[in-house]
Amino acid sequence: MPAIECVMLMFAEEPDVDEDELSASSASIASESMETASIASTSSSTSDIIHEPLAKKKTCTESIGDKVDSFISTFFCHIGSIISSHPKLTIILSILITAGCSIIGLMMLSPESRQEKLWYPQNSLGQYAEAKFLSYFPQTSRIQHVVVGNNVVAAAGDGHGGSYHNALTKENLITAMKMHQYIQNDVSTYNGVDYTFPDLCTSALGSCTSFFDSNPVCSCLVISILKVWSYDLGRLEEDDDYMATLNTYGSNEEDYESVLGQPEFDSSGTLVGAEAFTLTYFLEDQSYVENGMSKDPINMEWEKTVFLRNAQAAQEENEGLDVAYFSTRSFYDESYGDTEEDLIYVTISYAVAFLFVGMTLGSKGCGQGSRWALSQSVMVLVAFSTVAGFGVASMTGLIYSPVNGVLPFVLLGIGVDDAFVIANAFDREREGIPIASEDDESIIKRGSRALGRAGASITVTSLTDLVAFAISSSSAIPALATFCAYASYCIFFLWALSATFFVSCMVIDEKRQRDNRMDCLVCFTRNEDKVEAVEEGDKGSKEGPISRYFRNYHAPALLSKRGKAITLLFFLCLLVFGVYGATMLPVEDTTRNFVPRDSYVQSFFSSMDKFFPTSGGELYITFEGGSEIYQSREALANLDTRLTNLSDAPPYISGSNYQNVMAGFKAYLDTGANRVRLGEDGWPVTYEAFVVTLKRFVDIMGPGAKYAQDVSFTADGEAIEALHVKAEYIRLTKTYRGEVLDDGALQIAAMDATRDLVNSWGDLPASFPYCKNYVMLDGLALISTELYRNVGLAIAAVGLIVLITVANIVTTLLITLNVTLCIVEILGAITFLAVAVLLFTSSYFWKTLAIQFIVTIMLGLIHGLLLLPILLSLFGPEPFASAETIKVSNVLQKETGVANHAEAEFQVQAPTRTPTPAPATL
């Protein structure tokens, strides 16, 4: 993590300044009691240099920290020496290892894009209930919805004060019937075969008023009030009293609530109007799974070319009509399709990142000191890490989800951060030395020392990142778990390749600059006159403007008494605000937010919220065991008495859209229209007779055809496996920041209360409730628990890693505090520029990612550049022993006569300073 990396650099490095600059820096923070030492020379030999040590005895933990730091530095020095000596071989080996991991692994890639396999916890109670329910009642249909409303306000004299939009006008019904006929008769073509709705629909009887209607749609499952005219446009046009005909659709008000939005009835219970009506079409599911993706090309083609096209045409061609529509394919088209279009912005963000790296890693132009070719190696570094990590993750059997496509973007920030640290270490090792004076051996030594300097920093940050992701890979949400697991592998390769591949590229680029070869066009050398002019002014790597700003302005102001007071007060207020915001943060299902705001899908959601506010998810209470069902037949027929008055509190079950096959069967038996012998209670006297009669009743040609999907019989048809009673939840939504969201907390409460209610029915057969949303709600219920658990474990792991490497309890607590406040690591200022481009996307996915990254970056920057330095200045420890070698370029060359700064570094030992960090360490 960058905050930790900053601290590691503070402890492991001292600024490279000359004697005057060191004195000026000391004077600027005299209030912090920074003590400096004088470096006196009595002869031209380095052995005569006198030191005035101000050291105090180090504690046990500080000694351990020195040893750990020394071990890491020594290890990376050896690695750096080997790599710098054989850069081309290192690059070739890196390419071969990356290719091997990626090719073998990607051949074993297991893609998965099914929502139920990615975003829902596996083996949860909801998933168990779903599997059991579907084993009894397989879902074999793709559903298409149309909601028809009226934009024309009814006359003021109609008793509604001029505010009622009555959709049940004959004109509107005729328009809807014409739309239906287009949907029914238009043809879609797939692989040269033509299909119409009757060819693809779910078969069912009862969609028309008579079984003898010749209209093909009467054999299809369609739910609409147009049923009363058997979907015949001529009958509707000739109907002089269409409202009387509409009143034949149902026998009570509840029958209309599922097909009419805000229906109105007079005092006698006669339907007089409604603000909307629906048409629902069912296609026979023909889906199959291929490469982890559910496909149904025939039905999807019909949905696109017939249903959606005609629904859209009805909306556009009828100004007074408000037509909202939704297809099974709609959500995927409008969410993921939009995301794919916005990938152009991701490409632009990478281009911005490359330009930023190129301009800041070296000089902005293409002359001496430019590193544009090296900047390309940073992009290659990220690419290699990604494919190698993906390959190894695939070899371990992990599934690949579409979310993993975000990882290259995350790795870009981490990789650029590591590249800057290594490049900065290379530059600092050359301060005071003209590049033209270096030979191959000098560059090799510089590469060794540079990696020794930067190795600890990139190791600690990579390790903390890896551990944080590894902890979250234990999530019960498969998409999150696989994303974090893939990230862990990729970060490992990013760390390894940064220390090998990038260092090799860095060494080659340094030799290129020494040989005056052009950037990118390495086969060409620069003009000799210009080269000589540049070499005359080359005094080695120099401190940049950003570093000078922090040294001369930022640090003195920040570490002054007033600066500390103001900064600490600001962060106290920020902490209070953050704690308040965290307690108010909702965990909700924002599925509808993945759809662009101008999409027709959003219009459909709005229409459902407006016209069907009491219509929530469908609830199925399933009862198992045929003989137990027969024994409890009367109680099951009267189950509605146990589900009344439950809409105002959990479980929030409404009284509408209730369907009970046992109640319908009992009503049928009471008519006497059967040939079975009944007992005194009005039911068949034996279980066998009960099964035979019920099977005839729910047959698609029987009087209870609408209950055909509500009973599951054994394969031989001689026993009942299960039956379900259908109910419905009220619509549980809320407004959050101006947006209508499903209220996850209330839905979870409703789910838990429903399960408790059903479990309390000890006098009924074994039963369980099922709702399509239960699997998702189980996931929502887990998110909060996992959030606190994983964040807590990650913070503890970070604290442990920092304690081992820094070996100071106070400093560890300070760093852990900053990590806790920031929540996640900071990827660096480069990510802000790259992410900012994504704010222009219309995809909720990318826009949310951009906002989260920007907030994270800004919080990390202000904590790392403002709060952490102050805390370290107040409570910071002694520096590592490796920090006690100060390279004072000009002084060394004057006093020791050593021309090579790299050699002089090891000849002068600087005095040990107090725990207060110098401003330059920022």
HUVEN-V102803 format. One record per residue. RES is the residue in one small letter. NEAR is the number of other C-alpha atoms within 8 Angstrom. Layout:
# HUVEN-V102803
[[RES/NEAR] [RES/NEAR]]
This chain:
# HUVEN-V102803
[[m/12] [p/12] [a/14] [i/12] [e/12] [c/10] [v/8] [m/11] [l/10] [m/12] [f/11] [a/13] [e/10] [e/11] [p/8] [d/10] [v/9] [d/10] [e/9] [d/6] [e/8] [l/9] [s/9] [a/8] [s/12] [s/12] [a/7] [s/7] [i/14] [a/8] [s/6] [e/8] [s/8] [m/12] [e/8] [t/8] [a/9] [s/6] [i/7] [a/7] [s/11] [t/7] [s/9] [s/9] [s/8] [t/11] [s/5] [d/9] [i/12] [i/8] [h/11] [e/7] [p/7] [l/9] [a/8] [k/4] [k/4] [k/7] [t/6] [c/6] [t/8] [e/14] [s/10] [i/9] [g/14] [d/11] [k/8] [v/10] [d/14] [s/9] [f/8] [i/11] [s/13] [t/9] [f/9] [f/12] [c/13] [h/9] [i/10] [g/17] [s/12] [i/9] [i/12] [s/15] [s/7] [h/9] [p/14] [k/7] [l/7] [t/12] [i/12] [i/8] [l/8] [s/11] [i/9] [l/8] [i/8] [t/12] [a/9] [g/8] [c/13] [s/14] [i/9] [i/10] [g/14] [l/10] [m/6] [m/9] [l/11] [s/11] [p/10] [e/13] [s/11] [r/9] [q/7] [e/6] [k/10] [l/13] [w/12] [y/13] [p/14] [q/9] [n/6] [s/9] [l/8] [g/10] [q/12] [y/9] [a/11] [e/12] [a/8] [k/8] [f/11] [l/9] [s/7] [y/9] [f/10] [p/7] [q/5] [t/7] [s/9] [r/9] [i/10] [q/12] [h/11] [v/12] [v/15] [v/13] [g/13] [n/14] [n/9] [v/8] [v/10] [a/11] [a/7] [a/9] [g/7] [d/8] [g/6] [h/9] [g/9] [g/11] [s/8] [y/9] [h/12] [n/14] [a/13] [l/11] [t/7] [k/7] [e/6] [n/11] [l/10] [i/11] [t/8] [a/9] [m/12] [k/9] [m/11] [h/9] [q/9] [y/10] [i/11] [q/10] [n/8] [d/9] [v/9] [s/11] [t/10] [y/10] [n/4] [g/5] [v/6] [d/8] [y/11] [t/12] [f/12] [p/10] [d/6] [l/10] [c/12] [t/11] [s/8] [a/10] [l/13] [g/11] [s/14] [c/13] [t/10] [s/7] [f/8] [f/4] [d/9] [s/5] [n/8] [p/7] [v/12] [c/15] [s/11] [c/14] [l/14] [v/10] [i/11] [s/10] [i/11] [l/9] [k/12] [v/12] [w/11] [s/13] [y/13] [d/9] [l/10] [g/6] [r/8] [l/10] [e/7] [e/6] [d/7] [d/4] [d/6] [y/9] [m/8] [a/7] [t/9] [l/10] [n/9] [t/8] [y/11] [g/8] [s/6] [n/7] [e/8] [e/8] [d/10] [y/11] [e/12] [s/10] [v/11] [l/12] [g/13] [q/10] [p/12] [e/8] [f/10] [d/8] [s/5] [s/5] [g/8] [t/8] [l/11] [v/9] [g/10] [a/14] [e/16] [a/15] [f/15] [t/14] [l/12] [t/11] [y/11] [f/13] [l/12] [e/11] [d/9] [q/7] [s/8] [y/7] [v/8] [e/7] [n/7] [g/10] [m/10] [s/10] [k/8] [d/10] [p/8] [i/8] [n/11] [m/9] [e/11] [w/14] [e/11] [k/9] [t/9] [v/13] [f/12] [l/12] [r/9] [n/11] [a/13] [q/10] [a/8] [a/10] [q/12] [e/7] [e/6] [n/8] [e/8] [g/7] [l/12] [d/12] [v/12] [a/14] [y/14] [f/12] [s/12] [t/8] [r/8] [s/9] [f/11] [y/8] [d/9] [e/12] [s/12] [y/9] [g/9] [d/12] [t/11] [e/7] [e/7] [d/12] [l/8] [i/7] [y/11] [v/10] [t/8] [i/10] [s/14] [y/9] [a/8] [v/10] [a/12] [f/11] [l/8] [f/9] [v/11] [g/15] [m/11] [t/8] [l/11] [g/10] [s/13] [k/8] [g/6] [c/11] [g/8] [q/8] [g/8] [s/13] [r/13] [w/12] [a/8] [l/11] [s/12] [q/9] [s/10] [v/12] [m/10] [v/8] [l/14] [v/13] [a/9] [f/10] [s/14] [t/13] [v/12] [a/14] [g/17] [f/14] [g/15] [v/12] [a/13] [s/15] [m/11] [t/6] [g/8] [l/9] [i/10] [y/11] [s/13] [p/7] [v/8] [n/10] [g/7] [v/7] [l/11] [p/10] [f/7] [v/9] [l/13] [l/11] [g/12] [i/10] [g/13] [v/11] [d/11] [d/10] [a/11] [f/9] [v/11] [i/12] [a/10] [n/8] [a/12] [f/12] [d/9] [r/9] [e/10] [r/14] [e/13] [g/11] [i/13] [p/12] [i/10] [a/7] [s/6] [e/11] [d/6] [d/7] [e/7] [s/8] [i/13] [i/12] [k/10] [r/12] [g/14] [s/16] [r/11] [a/14] [l/18] [g/15] [r/12] [a/11] [g/12] [a/12] [s/13] [i/12] [t/9] [v/14] [t/12] [s/12] [l/9] [t/12] [d/12] [l/13] [v/12] [a/13] [f/12] [a/11] [i/10] [s/12] [s/12] [s/7] [s/9] [a/9] [i/12] [p/13] [a/10] [l/11] [a/13] [t/14] [f/13] [c/12] [a/13] [y/12] [a/12] [s/13] [y/13] [c/15] [i/14] [f/11] [f/12] [l/13] [w/11] [a/8] [l/12] [s/13] [a/11] [t/13] [f/13] [f/13] [v/16] [s/15] [c/12] [m/10] [v/13] [i/9] [d/10] [e/9] [k/10] [r/12] [q/12] [r/10] [d/8] [n/10] [r/13] [m/14] [d/12] [c/6] [l/7] [v/9] [c/6] [f/7] [t/9] [r/9] [n/6] [e/6] [d/6] [k/8] [v/10] [e/8] [a/8] [v/9] [e/9] [e/6] [g/6] [d/9] [k/9] [g/10] [s/11] [k/7] [e/6] [g/6] [p/6] [i/6] [s/9] [r/10] [y/9] [f/12] [r/14] [n/9] [y/9] [h/9] [a/12] [p/12] [a/8] [l/11] [l/12] [s/10] [k/6] [r/6] [g/10] [k/11] [a/8] [i/8] [t/11] [l/9] [l/8] [f/8] [f/9] [l/8] [c/8] [l/8] [l/9] [v/8] [f/8] [g/8] [v/8] [y/8] [g/8] [a/7] [t/6] [m/6] [l/6] [p/4] [v/9] [e/10] [d/9] [t/8] [t/6] [r/8] [n/8] [f/10] [v/14] [p/13] [r/6] [d/5] [s/9] [y/9] [v/13] [q/12] [s/9] [f/12] [f/9] [s/8] [s/11] [m/10] [d/9] [k/7] [f/10] [f/10] [p/10] [t/8] [s/12] [g/10] [g/11] [e/10] [l/11] [y/11] [i/13] [t/13] [f/12] [e/12] [g/11] [g/10] [s/8] [e/10] [i/13] [y/9] [q/6] [s/11] [r/9] [e/6] [a/8] [l/11] [a/13] [n/9] [l/8] [d/7] [t/6] [r/6] [l/9] [t/10] [n/7] [l/11] [s/13] [d/6] [a/6] [p/12] [p/13] [y/11] [i/13] [s/14] [g/11] [s/10] [n/11] [y/9] [q/7] [n/10] [v/12] [m/9] [a/10] [g/10] [f/11] [k/11] [a/8] [y/9] [l/11] [d/8] [t/6] [g/7] [a/7] [n/5] [r/5] [v/7] [r/6] [l/9] [g/8] [e/5] [d/5] [g/9] [w/10] [p/11] [v/9] [t/6] [y/9] [e/8] [a/10] [f/12] [v/11] [v/9] [t/9] [l/9] [k/8] [r/8] [f/11] [v/15] [d/11] [i/10] [m/7] [g/9] [p/7] [g/12] [a/13] [k/8] [y/9] [a/10] [q/7] [d/10] [v/14] [s/11] [f/11] [t/9] [a/5] [d/6] [g/7] [e/10] [a/10] [i/14] [e/12] [a/13] [l/11] [h/12] [v/12] [k/12] [a/15] [e/15] [y/15] [i/13] [r/10] [l/9] [t/8] [k/8] [t/8] [y/7] [r/4] [g/5] [e/6] [v/8] [l/12] [d/11] [d/11] [g/11] [a/8] [l/9] [q/11] [i/11] [a/10] [a/11] [m/10] [d/9] [a/10] [t/11] [r/10] [d/8] [l/8] [v/11] [n/9] [s/6] [w/7] [g/6] [d/5] [l/11] [p/11] [a/7] [s/11] [f/11] [p/12] [y/13] [c/10] [k/8] [n/7] [y/11] [v/14] [m/10] [l/11] [d/14] [g/13] [l/12] [a/9] [l/9] [i/9] [s/9] [t/8] [e/9] [l/8] [y/8] [r/8] [n/10] [v/9] [g/8] [l/10] [a/11] [i/12] [a/8] [a/11] [v/12] [g/12] [l/8] [i/11] [v/13] [l/11] [i/9] [t/10] [v/12] [a/13] [n/11] [i/7] [v/9] [t/12] [t/13] [l/9] [l/11] [i/13] [t/11] [l/8] [n/12] [v/12] [t/9] [l/7] [c/11] [i/8] [v/7] [e/12] [i/11] [l/13] [g/12] [a/8] [i/12] [t/13] [f/11] [l/11] [a/13] [v/12] [a/11] [v/12] [l/13] [l/10] [f/8] [t/10] [s/8] [s/13] [y/10] [f/8] [w/12] [k/13] [t/8] [l/8] [a/12] [i/9] [q/8] [f/11] [i/11] [v/8] [t/13] [i/14] [m/8] [l/9] [g/12] [l/12] [i/9] [h/12] [g/13] [l/9] [l/11] [l/12] [l/12] [p/10] [i/11] [l/10] [l/13] [s/12] [l/7] [f/9] [g/12] [p/11] [e/10] [p/12] [f/12] [a/7] [s/11] [a/11] [e/12] [t/11] [i/12] [k/11] [v/10] [s/12] [n/9] [v/10] [l/13] [q/11] [k/7] [e/10] [t/13] [g/9] [v/9] [a/6] [n/7] [h/15] [a/9] [e/8] [a/13] [e/10] [f/8] [q/8] [v/10] [q/9] [a/9] [p/12] [t/8] [r/12] [t/11] [p/10] [t/13] [p/10] [a/10] [p/11] [a/9] [t/11] [l/11]]
